[in-house]
Amino acid sequence: MSSSYLARRAAQKQRVRLLYRRALKDTLNWAVHRHLFYDDADELRKKFDANKNVEDLETIDRMIASGEANYNKFRHPDPYIVPWAPGGSKFCRNPQPPSGIEIVYNYGREDND
């Protein structure tokens, strides 16, 4: 096995992993309840496992391209975003105070000097 073959296989494995992870997260966006997600996740895993023994590099590249196109076609139009993550409804809700303002956190303790 040449190093170029191994490098190409490693790149393909990484693309498949990323595709599976993105598709699995997107499946969670489409499911209304968690028990429905489990069935969809099992079906997705079966689709990936059905082709895990393919060895031809060109066939694998075509299958990855087809899977990525299918993923982009059926992506959720309004995915769930955690509220405090970038793009969420609570992200940067309490911004940092402007420079020059000093905040002292003494919590009611007074200096007894």
MDTraj code that builds the backbone (N, CA, C; nanometers):
import mdtraj as md
import numpy as np

residues = "MET SER SER SER TYR LEU ALA ARG ARG ALA ALA GLN LYS GLN ARG VAL ARG LEU LEU TYR ARG ARG ALA LEU LYS ASP THR LEU ASN TRP ALA VAL HIS ARG HIS LEU PHE TYR ASP ASP ALA ASP GLU LEU ARG LYS LYS PHE ASP ALA ASN LYS ASN VAL GLU ASP LEU GLU THR ILE ASP ARG MET ILE ALA SER GLY GLU ALA ASN TYR ASN LYS PHE ARG HIS PRO ASP PRO TYR ILE VAL PRO TRP ALA PRO GLY GLY SER LYS PHE CYS ARG ASN PRO GLN PRO PRO SER GLY ILE GLU ILE VAL TYR ASN TYR GLY ARG GLU ASP ASN ASP".split()
xyz = np.array([
    [0.0841, -0.1184, 0.0000],
    [0.0000, 0.0000, 0.0000],
    [0.0882, 0.1242, 0.0000],
    [0.0603, 0.2141, -0.0893],
    [0.1397, 0.3358, -0.0974],
    [0.0876, 0.4389, 0.0030],
    [0.1705, 0.5370, 0.0267],
    [0.1316, 0.6398, 0.1235],
    [0.0177, 0.7256, 0.0692],
    [0.0120, 0.7439, -0.0634],
    [-0.0975, 0.8229, -0.1197],
    [-0.2318, 0.7509, -0.1017],
    [-0.2312, 0.6171, -0.1145],
    [-0.3528, 0.5393, -0.0932],
    [-0.3994, 0.5549, 0.0513],
    [-0.3052, 0.5427, 0.1449],
    [-0.3410, 0.5538, 0.2865],
    [-0.3908, 0.6942, 0.3214],
    [-0.3285, 0.7947, 0.2611],
    [-0.3721, 0.9318, 0.2873],
    [-0.5132, 0.9548, 0.2330],
    [-0.5404, 0.9010, 0.1146],
    [-0.6736, 0.9176, 0.0553],
    [-0.7794, 0.8443, 0.1363],
    [-0.7475, 0.7247, 0.1843],
    [-0.8411, 0.6482, 0.2679],
    [-0.8686, 0.7220, 0.3982],
    [-0.7639, 0.7810, 0.4578],
    [-0.7821, 0.8555, 0.5826],
    [-0.8729, 0.9764, 0.5597],
    [-0.8546, 1.0450, 0.4461],
    [-0.9386, 1.1597, 0.4150],
    [-1.0840, 1.1160, 0.3932],
    [-1.1018, 1.0011, 0.3272],
    [-1.2375, 0.9505, 0.3055],
    [-1.3038, 0.9137, 0.4374],
    [-1.2294, 0.8493, 0.5248],
    [-1.2861, 0.8113, 0.6550],
    [-1.3283, 0.9345, 0.7333],
    [-1.2475, 1.0398, 0.7259],
    [-1.2813, 1.1621, 0.7966],
    [-1.4072, 1.2265, 0.7379],
    [-1.4182, 1.2291, 0.6058],
    [-1.5377, 1.2852, 0.5420],
    [-1.6624, 1.2057, 0.5790],
    [-1.6500, 1.0735, 0.5861],
    [-1.7643, 0.9898, 0.6239],
    [-1.8033, 1.0158, 0.7687],
    [-1.7048, 1.0255, 0.8568],
    [-1.7345, 1.0550, 0.9975],
    [-1.8057, 1.1887, 1.0124],
    [-1.7557, 1.2909, 0.9431],
    [-1.8178, 1.4225, 0.9520],
    [-1.9595, 1.4219, 0.8943],
    [-1.9768, 1.3512, 0.7833],
    [-2.1097, 1.3415, 0.7230],
    [-2.2066, 1.2718, 0.8173],
    [-2.1627, 1.1622, 0.8784],
    [-2.2499, 1.0893, 0.9713],
    [-2.2854, 1.1762, 1.0915],
    [-2.1878, 1.2456, 1.1449],
    [-2.2123, 1.3298, 1.2621],
    [-2.3097, 1.4432, 1.2294],
    [-2.2897, 1.5105, 1.1152],
    [-2.3799, 1.6184, 1.0759],
    [-2.5207, 1.5651, 1.0496],
    [-2.5298, 1.4504, 0.9823],
    [-2.6615, 1.3928, 0.9522],
    [-2.7332, 1.3504, 1.0802],
    [-2.6580, 1.2963, 1.1751],
    [-2.7179, 1.2541, 1.3013],
    [-2.7693, 1.3741, 1.3803],
    [-2.6912, 1.4813, 1.3846],
    [-2.7367, 1.6020, 1.4540],
    [-2.8567, 1.6635, 1.3840],
    [-2.8577, 1.6590, 1.2523],
    [-2.9707, 1.7138, 1.1790],
    [-3.0950, 1.6273, 1.1965],
    [-3.0770, 1.4983, 1.2130],
    [-3.1905, 1.4091, 1.2394],
    [-3.2588, 1.4489, 1.3694],
    [-3.1810, 1.4908, 1.4666],
    [-3.2378, 1.5355, 1.5937],
    [-3.3206, 1.6622, 1.5757],
    [-3.2837, 1.7466, 1.4787],
    [-3.3638, 1.8661, 1.4515],
    [-3.5009, 1.8316, 1.3942],
    [-3.5096, 1.7237, 1.3177],
    [-3.6358, 1.6859, 1.2550],
    [-3.7280, 1.6099, 1.3499],
    [-3.6737, 1.5475, 1.4525],
    [-3.7546, 1.4658, 1.5432],
    [-3.8257, 1.5547, 1.6452],
    [-3.9537, 1.5298, 1.6643],
    [-4.0308, 1.6068, 1.7605],
    [-4.0051, 1.5546, 1.9017],
    [-3.9928, 1.4229, 1.9140],
    [-3.9679, 1.3607, 2.0433],
    [-3.8441, 1.2718, 2.0331],
    [-3.7822, 1.2487, 2.1465],
    [-3.6587, 1.1713, 2.1490],
    [-3.6810, 1.0271, 2.1038],
    [-3.7936, 0.9680, 2.1371],
    [-3.8173, 0.8284, 2.0968],
    [-3.8312, 0.8164, 1.9447],
    [-3.8756, 0.9212, 1.8776],
    [-3.8797, 0.9208, 1.7315],
    [-3.7395, 0.9358, 1.6728],
    [-3.6562, 1.0100, 1.7420],
    [-3.5173, 1.0285, 1.6981],
    [-3.4419, 0.8964, 1.6982],
    [-3.4672, 0.8127, 1.7981],
    [-3.3945, 0.6860, 1.8074],
    [-3.4196, 0.5982, 1.6845],
    [-3.5434, 0.5929, 1.6387],
    [-3.5748, 0.5141, 1.5191],
    [-3.5054, 0.5703, 1.3955],
    [-3.5085, 0.7032, 1.3815],
    [-3.4426, 0.7673, 1.2672],
    [-3.2913, 0.7496, 1.2729],
    [-3.2344, 0.7548, 1.3928],
    [-3.0899, 0.7363, 1.4082],
    [-3.0492, 0.5930, 1.3733],
    [-3.1309, 0.4966, 1.4113],
    [-3.1031, 0.3566, 1.3746],
    [-3.1070, 0.3379, 1.2236],
    [-3.2041, 0.3996, 1.1590],
    [-3.2155, 0.3887, 1.0137],
    [-3.0945, 0.4532, 0.9442],
    [-3.0521, 0.5677, 0.9955],
    [-2.9342, 0.6342, 0.9403],
    [-2.8097, 0.5474, 0.9574],
    [-2.7945, 0.4879, 1.0738],
    [-2.6779, 0.4023, 1.0986],
    [-2.6777, 0.2814, 1.0049],
    [-2.7941, 0.2241, 0.9802],
    [-2.8033, 0.1098, 0.8885],
    [-2.7602, 0.1482, 0.7478],
    [-2.7959, 0.2700, 0.7041],
    [-2.7539, 0.3169, 0.5718],
    [-2.6021, 0.3269, 0.5630],
    [-2.5385, 0.3749, 0.6691],
    [-2.3925, 0.3863, 0.6684],
    [-2.3271, 0.2492, 0.6798],
    [-2.3814, 0.1632, 0.7640],
    [-2.3225, 0.0297, 0.7823],
    [-2.3366, -0.0580, 0.6583],
    [-2.4372, -0.0337, 0.5754],
    [-2.4577, -0.1158, 0.4562],
    [-2.3417, -0.1030, 0.3581],
    [-2.2688, 0.0082, 0.3644],
    [-2.1610, 0.0324, 0.2685],
    [-2.0235, 0.0395, 0.3333],
    [-2.0093, -0.0092, 0.4543],
    [-1.8806, 0.0071, 0.5217],
    [-1.7713, -0.0861, 0.4698],
    [-1.8053, -0.1866, 0.3931],
    [-1.7039, -0.2795, 0.3425],
    [-1.6639, -0.2515, 0.1977],
    [-1.7064, -0.1403, 0.1415],
    [-1.6679, -0.1034, 0.0051],
    [-1.5212, -0.0630, 0.0061],
    [-1.4423, -0.1158, -0.0895],
    [-1.2980, -0.0911, -0.0919],
    [-1.2516, -0.0033, -0.2079],
    [-1.3305, 0.0075, -0.3147],
    [-1.2890, 0.0843, -0.4316],
    [-1.2924, 0.2338, -0.3998],
    [-1.1792, 0.3017, -0.4200],
    [-1.1683, 0.4426, -0.3825],
    [-1.2625, 0.5320, -0.4624],
    [-1.2760, 0.5058, -0.5898],
    [-1.3636, 0.5879, -0.6744],
    [-1.5101, 0.5712, -0.6347],
    [-1.5484, 0.4484, -0.6031],
    [-1.6862, 0.4221, -0.5593],
    [-1.7138, 0.4930, -0.4276],
    [-1.6166, 0.4895, -0.3377],
    [-1.6326, 0.5559, -0.2079],
    [-1.6473, 0.7061, -0.2276],
    [-1.5652, 0.7648, -0.3154],
    [-1.5762, 0.9088, -0.3414],
    [-1.7137, 0.9448, -0.3976],
    [-1.7651, 0.8635, -0.4891],
    [-1.8982, 0.8894, -0.5455],
    [-2.0061, 0.8773, -0.4377],
    [-1.9934, 0.7772, -0.3517],
    [-2.0928, 0.7583, -0.2464],
    [-2.0899, 0.8742, -0.1459],
    [-1.9705, 0.9230, -0.1133],
    [-1.9595, 1.0363, -0.0210],
    [-2.0204, 1.1609, -0.0835],
    [-1.9900, 1.1857, -0.2112],
    [-2.0468, 1.3025, -0.2795],
    [-2.1990, 1.2929, -0.2856],
    [-2.2500, 1.1749, -0.3131],
    [-2.3945, 1.1547, -0.3169],
    [-2.4562, 1.1767, -0.1789],
    [-2.3911, 1.1260, -0.0751],
    [-2.4413, 1.1434, 0.0608],
    [-2.4399, 1.2890, 0.1044],
    [-2.3339, 1.3618, 0.0688],
    [-2.3274, 1.5034, 0.1048],
    [-2.4346, 1.5833, 0.0296],
    [-2.4573, 1.5497, -0.0976],
    [-2.5621, 1.6183, -0.1739],
    [-2.6992, 1.5887, -0.1146],
    [-2.7220, 1.4646, -0.0751],
    [-2.8490, 1.4259, -0.0139],
    [-2.8674, 1.4972, 0.1199],
    [-2.7611, 1.5068, 0.1972],
    [-2.7672, 1.5771, 0.3263],
    [-2.8020, 1.7245, 0.3049],
    [-2.7347, 1.7888, 0.2097],
    [-2.7613, 1.9306, 0.1847],
    [-2.9025, 1.9536, 0.1314],
    [-2.9550, 1.8570, 0.0583],
    [-3.0898, 1.8695, 0.0037],
    [-3.1968, 1.8622, 0.1131],
    [-3.1756, 1.7750, 0.2116],
    [-3.2765, 1.7517, 0.3146],
    [-3.2393, 1.8110, 0.4497],
    [-3.1500, 1.9090, 0.4510],
    [-3.1122, 1.9738, 0.5762],
    [-3.2305, 2.0497, 0.6357],
    [-3.2344, 2.0583, 0.7676],
    [-3.3437, 2.1284, 0.8353],
    [-3.3297, 2.2781, 0.8106],
    [-3.4383, 2.3466, 0.7715],
    [-3.4277, 2.4895, 0.7418],
    [-3.4093, 2.5777, 0.8651],
    [-3.4504, 2.5291, 0.9813],
    [-3.4393, 2.6073, 1.1045],
    [-3.3859, 2.5167, 1.2157],
    [-3.2555, 2.4881, 1.2155],
    [-3.2019, 2.3939, 1.3139],
    [-3.2050, 2.4503, 1.4562],
    [-3.2069, 2.3596, 1.5521],
    [-3.2053, 2.3994, 1.6926],
    [-3.0661, 2.4487, 1.7290],
    [-3.0608, 2.5638, 1.7941],
    [-2.9345, 2.6204, 1.8416],
    [-2.9482, 2.6386, 1.9915],
    [-2.8517, 2.5910, 2.0669],
    [-2.8533, 2.6074, 2.2122],
    [-2.8582, 2.7571, 2.2416],
    [-2.9447, 2.8025, 2.3324],
    [-2.9652, 2.9462, 2.3520],
    [-2.8397, 3.0265, 2.3832],
    [-2.7465, 2.9731, 2.4587],
    [-2.6286, 3.0493, 2.4971],
    [-2.5113, 3.0314, 2.3997],
    [-2.5294, 2.9542, 2.2937],
    [-2.4259, 2.9365, 2.1918],
    [-2.4350, 3.0495, 2.0888],
    [-2.3280, 3.0739, 2.0120],
    [-2.3363, 3.1772, 1.9078],
    [-2.4526, 3.1500, 1.8123],
    [-2.5362, 3.2490, 1.7934],
    [-2.6556, 3.2340, 1.7113],
    [-2.7795, 3.2035, 1.7936],
    [-2.7621, 3.1717, 1.9213],
    [-2.8748, 3.1425, 2.0090],
    [-2.9398, 3.2690, 2.0613],
    [-3.0570, 3.2542, 2.1203],
    [-3.1339, 3.3704, 2.1640],
    [-3.0750, 3.4400, 2.2866],
    [-2.9919, 3.3717, 2.3650],
    [-2.9333, 3.4325, 2.4842],
    [-2.7859, 3.4685, 2.4674],
    [-2.7326, 3.4464, 2.3482],
    [-2.5901, 3.4731, 2.3267],
    [-2.5628, 3.6234, 2.3372],
    [-2.4671, 3.6585, 2.4225],
    [-2.4262, 3.7988, 2.4461],
    [-2.5412, 3.8856, 2.4949],
    [-2.6337, 3.8271, 2.5693],
    [-2.7457, 3.9054, 2.6204],
    [-2.6972, 4.0072, 2.7228],
    [-2.6000, 3.9703, 2.8025],
    [-2.5433, 4.0614, 2.9009],
    [-2.4005, 4.0949, 2.8586],
    [-2.3832, 4.1964, 2.7761],
    [-2.2500, 4.2279, 2.7269],
    [-2.1607, 4.2832, 2.8375],
    [-2.0317, 4.2832, 2.8112],
    [-1.9355, 4.3373, 2.9069],
    [-1.9598, 4.4870, 2.9246],
    [-1.9375, 4.5400, 3.0468],
    [-1.9544, 4.6846, 3.0661],
    [-1.8472, 4.7607, 2.9879],
    [-1.8757, 4.8850, 2.9535],
    [-1.7775, 4.9634, 2.8783],
    [-1.6483, 4.9815, 2.9568],
    [-1.5383, 5.0011, 2.8839],
    [-1.4100, 5.0208, 2.9524],
    [-1.4153, 5.1526, 3.0287],
    [-1.3480, 5.1559, 3.1425],
    [-1.3471, 5.2740, 3.2268],
    [-1.4427, 5.2631, 3.3440],
    [-1.5321, 5.1671, 3.3418],
    [-1.6247, 5.1475, 3.4533],
    [-1.5692, 5.0353, 3.5394],
    [-1.5526, 5.0645, 3.6671],
    [-1.4974, 4.9659, 3.7598],
    [-1.6108, 4.9075, 3.8433],
    [-1.6147, 4.7780, 3.8500],
    [-1.7162, 4.7093, 3.9292],
    [-1.6461, 4.6447, 4.0479],
    [-1.6925, 4.6772, 4.1687],
    [-1.6337, 4.6238, 4.2903],
    [-1.7303, 4.5209, 4.3465],
    [-1.6817, 4.4000, 4.3595],
    [-1.7637, 4.2916, 4.4125],
    [-1.7297, 4.2697, 4.5594],
    [-1.7801, 4.3535, 4.6483],
    [-1.7542, 4.3330, 4.7904],
    [-1.8762, 4.2740, 4.8599],
    [-1.9860, 4.2616, 4.7900],
    [-2.1074, 4.1953, 4.8387],
    [-2.1529, 4.2466, 4.9750],
    [-2.1527, 4.3799, 4.9929],
    [-2.2068, 4.4400, 5.1129],
    [-2.1088, 4.4538, 5.2275],
    [-1.9896, 4.4049, 5.2120],
    [-1.8895, 4.4207, 5.3179],
    [-1.8338, 4.5632, 5.3137],
    [-1.8196, 4.6236, 5.4303],
    [-1.7650, 4.7573, 5.4354],
    [-1.6240, 4.7537, 5.4897],
    [-1.5477, 4.8491, 5.4471],
    [-1.4114, 4.8584, 5.4974],
    [-1.4151, 4.9146, 5.6393],
    [-1.3570, 4.8448, 5.7333],
    [-1.3530, 4.8883, 5.8738],
    [-1.2114, 4.9308, 5.9071],
    [-1.1640, 5.0317, 5.8398],
    [-1.0265, 5.0779, 5.8673],
    [-1.0243, 5.1866, 5.9680],
])
top = md.Topology()
chain = top.add_chain()
for i, resn in enumerate(residues, 1):
    res = top.add_residue(resn, chain, resSeq=i)
    for name in ("N", "CA", "C"):
        top.add_atom(name, md.element.get_by_symbol(name[0]), res)
traj = md.Trajectory(xyz[None], top)
